[in-house]
Amino acid sequence: MVNIGIRKVDDALVEKHPGLQQYAACQSRAFMKGTGSFIIGTISMFLIQKALQKRIKYPLQWNLLISIVASSVFSYTVTRRETMKCTEMWVFLEKGEIPDSNPPKDELQTPAIPKVTKYGDAME
C-alpha cells in the first residue's frame, strides 16, 4: 500500500500508474507554494501600504482588503503554474513523452474556407 496524504492507495492502482507517488508529492509542493505565496504576499503588501499610508491617507481596512486581494491573485498564479508543471510531469511519467501544449501552427494559419458553386451555394 502507498500512502497519499492520509489515504492508502491499492498496489494495483500504483502498478497501473507508476508516477502516482511523484505526482502527489508535486501537487503537495504546488499547494504549499501557493499557500506560502499568499501569506508572504499579504504581509509584504500590507507593509508596503503601511509605508505609503504616510503620504496617502486612507483607512486601515483598505490596506487589508487590497493586500488580501492582490496576494490571492498572486497565489492563484503561482499555484496554477506549479500545477501545470505537475500535470506535464504526470503525462511524461505515464506516456514517456513530453506533452506539447501549443497547437500546430499550420492549423492556426489556414482557416477552413467552404467551397462555393458557381451559383454561390456553399458545398459541404
N, C-alpha and C positions, 0 to 999 in steps of 0.2 A: 504494500500500500504506500502511496505517495501522499504527503500532506500538502495541500494548497490552502494557505490560511488556516482555518480551523476545521476544514473539511478533509476527509480522506477520499482519495480517488482510487478506483479499482485499477489493478495491474493491467487488465485487458485494455482499458482506455489509454493508459500510459504507453503500452506497447503500440497501440494504433496511432497515437500522436506522440512521437518521441520528444518533441520540443516543448511539451506542455509545462514542465517544471521551469524551464528558462523563460518561457512566455509569462508565466505567473509572476516570476521574480521581476521581470522587466516592467510589467504593469504595476506592481507594487512600488517600484522605484519611481515610475512616472507619476503615480498619485502622491507619493511623498514629496517629490519635487514641486508638484502643483500646490500642495499644502504649505510647504516651506516658502514658496514664492508669494503666496497670499499673505502669510504672516510678515515676512520681511518687507514686502511691498507696502502693506498697510502702515507699518511702523515708520518706514523711510518717508513715505508720502506725508504722514502726519507731522513728522519732524521738519520736513521741508516747508510745509504750510505754516507751522508754528513760527518758523523763521521769517516767512513772508508776511505773517499777520502783523508784524510791527509796521509795515508800510501800508498794507491794505487792511482796513478794519472790517471784519465780518465775524459772526458768531462761531463759537466752537463747534456747534452741531454740523455746520457746513464742512468744517475740516474733517470730521469723522466720515460724513457721507461721501465726500469726494475721495477720500483715502480708500474707503472700502470699495467703492465702485471701480476706481482705477485699478486697484490691486486684484479685484475679481476678474477684470478683463485680462490683465497680465497673467494671472494664474491659469485662466482658461486657455490662453495661448500656449503657455509652457506645457500644460498637461496634454493638450491636443497634439503638439509637436512630438512630445515624447511617446504618446500612444501610437502615433503613426510610425515611429521608429520600431516600436514593439510589434506592430502589425506586419511590417516589412520583414522583421526578423522571423516571425512566425511562418510567413509564407516561404521564406528561404529554408527554414528548418523542415517544413512539410514537403515542399516540392523540389528543393535543391536548386532553385533559380531565383534570381533577384527580380522582384516584381517591377514592371515598368508602369508608372502612374501617368505618364504622358501619352496621349493618343498619337497615332501616326500622323505625320504632317501632311501626307497626300490626301487623307480623308478630310482634313480641315480646309484645304485649298480648293477642292473640287466639289461644289455643291451639286446635288442631283438635279439635272435640268430635264423636265419632262419633254418627250418628243411630241412634236405637233405635226398634224397632217397638213396638206396644202390648203385645206379649208379652215384651219385654225382650231381643230378639235384636238384635245390632249389625248395622247395614247398612253396606255398602261405598260 
